[in-house]
Amino acid sequence: MPGVVETYPWHAEAWQALHARHAQGRLPHALLLDGPPGIGRHAFARRIAGALLCRQPDAGTGDACAECPACRQFASGSHPDFRHVRLLLKGESVGGKKRDSDASQILIDQVRELGTALGMSAQHGGWKVALIDPADQMMPAAANALLKTLEEPTPRTLLVLVVTHPRRLLATIRSRCQTVTLKVPARDAARAWLAERKIADGEALLAMADGAPLQAMQLAEEGAAKARHKAFDSFLAVASGREDPVTVAAAWSGADTPRLLGWLGGWLVDMIRIKQAPGMSLLDNLDLGDRMQGLVEHIELHELFARLDELQRARRLVTTQVNTQLLCEELLLGWRPGPGN
Ligand SMILES: [Zn+2]
């Protein structure tokens, strides 16, 4: 369901059980969604909300249709019968008070506002759904206010409490919720899921992430971001004559060469854009814009186009059996500054 919620294969069992409960009219007023971070708990909570708010959910799976007006409102964050209570950020306000720092706990005013909203009838005449995430980071006064809301449930209202440490909740809150536990998927399934997303080193990443696939994916993205910056630093060092192209080519050669050449291609396209139309607004690599700007001052546009041609050729070659060290050397040697620069 693009645009509404992400669904993950390791949620299937918990989802089916919950859908069956709903189909039998046995949904409680409050669910405690328990499990470790990095496995999509929030997405699961949103999946429940989307399904309840949708006007024509799928009869088989129970999932939201993603197309009706309610689904579109939910996806855009404007559904009037949906609330998400979370940690407030600096500059956000509640109860007329503006935060001067990021909150580390959910505040009583947030829970009071939620209680008021849930006490009114649904604007669309259907379900009202509220997510509280992270529900185990609530101020004691907020927890007491939530308890009051749970003690006076209104019909067709569902509260979903997302927690990492259920024991940090008041026992009286826990006892008013039904627990749904999401688990870390089997290692094989998690590895296969990462592989489908073209993430290398799945095993090592999963080990660092305690088996949580989304956490592993985030680590991969952070690693890629760092590697991209490092590659740009070394590229710039070659282009400004501070680093030997052969040394950098050795570091760039190997299994990672296609990815590095892909990045270099993106930088080159942006450098051409800078040359053709000064101003950074159209760049793909906005974070590197200033440094690319400095570099292209000494290079003619026609040279950049010639290097782009060379690079395209190299990118075609790199997929065949080729010496990646030589290929990278050939490309990087061309970037050494000339005597005039
Ligand atoms: Zn729908």
Boltz pocket constraint, residues with backbone or C-beta under 6 A from the ligand:
constraints:
  - pocket:
      binder: B
      contacts: [[A, 50], [A, 53], [A, 54], [A, 55], [A, 56], [A, 57], [A, 64], [A, 65], [A, 66], [A, 67], [A, 68], [A, 69], [A, 70], [A, 71]]
      max_distance: 6.0
